[in-house]
Amino acid sequence: MIHKYQYKDQYIVLDVNSGAVHVVNDIVYDILDYYEEKSLEEIPKLLAGKYKEEDILDALEDIRYLVDHEMLFADDSQVTLDMLEGRGAVIKAMCLHAAHDCNMTCKYCFGDKGAFEGERSLLSLETGKKAIDFLLAHSGSRRNLEIDFFGGEPLMNFDVVKALVAYGREAEKAYGKNIRFTITTNGLLLDDAMIELIFKSAPLHDIGKIGVPDKILLKPGKLDAEEYAIMQTHAELGRRAIEAAEKRLGASTFLAVAKEIAFTHHERWDGSGYPQGLSKIDIPLSGRLMAIADVYDALVSERVYKKAIPHMEAVALIRSEKGKHFDPVLVDLFEATAPIFDEIHRQFIDP
């Protein structure tokens, strides 16, 4: 299986099974569309109107060399369970195919087409639990294990992913193991409706500060340990305030997202945040997004206890917290859109 794509004037081919990455010319790039399906006699005819025959034949020779040396279309035969059991192999990591479906339609991908074929489907909770049990039972003396959720787009099955993480956290205790969970995502599952909800809900992220005394909120210096502990309660107070609104007004998606943001925007990717000490994908996406936006706003704005800092310094500080305070994927996206943050800040800055 290969993935091929073009970036600016570069033609790039990734061979999935060998891990080889090739930067090729346009002829090789085009031939690869036909290489597995057409004969060596048919391919020159198909591309005759675009390239010279001798150039096509030279390119075919280059491709054949890579194939013969297992650097292109490498063998993808699988290691069987019998092979593992027969040699007492230890398993330390596992990839779980959480979603055989995607929110994008890339030509090379396997969602309902390509090498994997099959119907679009999602991993079931029971199957995922059995996979986790299998990993734990066959991990031997290894203490630290890994599970990656991939797809397709695993966020399309995020409720099951979260349930499996919770199950794994309980199951690992009996074995004295530690499972590191990761997720491979394109990060694009935010549809227009969810973006609009987050946009409207985000202003309520600090509503819990109405329960924090003004002497703490307006203190011109650094908070002491007792004051900081009181300040930290605003996340829980915000959750309670919005929950009370839900009871009076009725449940709504808007209030649900607002409550999620208020309660989780001070959690940190490495688990050192508050109020729950959540980490990585256990933190809702809305909270992870709000964390970056909230910190950026605090850095570039003047507060009673600090001066504002320039935009580029704020970007550098957020970058330095990649994988610690913030979701590393979201930090990359933040950097790519940082000029927009600067433009919005300049537009709405207090006079």
Buried (B, 14 or more C-beta within 10 A) or exposed (E): BBBBEEEEEEBBBBBEBBEBEBEBEEBBBBBBBEBEEBEEEEBBEBBEEEBEEEBBEBBBEBBEEBBEEEBBBBEEEEEEEEEEEEEEEEBEBBEBBBBBBBBEEEEEBBBBEEEEEEEEEBBEBEBBBEBBBEBBEBBEEEEEBBBBBBBBBBBBBBEBBBBBBEBBEEBBEEBEBEBEBBBBBBBEBBEEEBEEBBEEBBEBBBBBBEBBEEEBBEBEEEBEEEBEEBBBBBBBBBBBBBBEBBEEEEEEEBBBBBBBBBBBBBBBBBEEBBBBEBBBBBBBBBBBBBBBBBBBBEBBBEEEEEEBBEBEEBBEBBBEBBEEBBBEBBBEBBBEEBEEBBEEBEEEEEE
